[in-house]
Amino acid sequence: MRHFLRLCAMSLVLAFGGVACAQTPAAPAAAPAATSAENTVRTVPEYRLGVADKVRVNVFGEEALTGEFLVGGGGKVSLPLIGEVQAAGLTISEFQNEVSNELRKGYIKEPRVSAEVLNYRPFYILGEVNKPGEYPYTNNLSVLNAVATAEGFTYRANKKVVFIKRAEDPAEQSYPLTPLTKVAPGDTIRIGERYF
């Protein structure tokens, strides 16, 4: 009889414990980390000037200071009157501010400067495309546009994933090969080979 009571008590504990556990909300499952190329969206940061970019600088009311200039090997632009101004690594608005600050140093009291990029650094594409090489960059270039510029995929191309290396990054990153994947000036794009 004692054994029967002990067994009944244990059954009740297990039954009520199971009900209590069933009523306790389970912790939400952690979202899987977006590490695969299929889940990654590439964001291209604001453009920063670099060597071989061509810029147009307009100084309002000063025709002699207005013109088209090339970012030289040292990352500077040589402008009339003020000489060399740092450009590489700066956004276009930071470059405008740099030119304005240099002009204020005894040349023009309140300069009004505007600048725009005329020619961007080229991009490079290699791997499973028909014509790998260096191509001129155009605004809002996507990976698929870049592949079309290189005359399309080879028959061995992996059309799901693309590998992109930014000019300043040490390693390439994988991204989904879709029209939403953007290319930045100076990028190196690699189309891999499929294995099936």
QUIRAUR-V586567 format. One record per run of one state. SS is the DSSP state (H for helix, E for strand, - for the rest). FROM is the first residue (numbers start at 0). LEN is the number of residues. If there is no record, write none. Layout:
SS_FROM_LEN, SS_FROM_LEN
This chain:
-_0_1, H_1_22, -_23_13, H_36_3, -_39_14, E_53_6, -_59_3, H_62_3, -_65_1, E_66_4, -_70_5, E_75_4, -_79_3, E_82_4, -_86_5, H_91_13, -_104_8, E_112_7, -_119_3, E_122_5, -_127_1, E_128_1, -_129_3, E_132_3, -_135_6, E_141_1, H_142_7, -_149_3, E_152_1, -_153_3, E_156_9, -_165_7, E_172_4, -_176_5, E_181_1, -_182_5, E_187_6, -_193_3
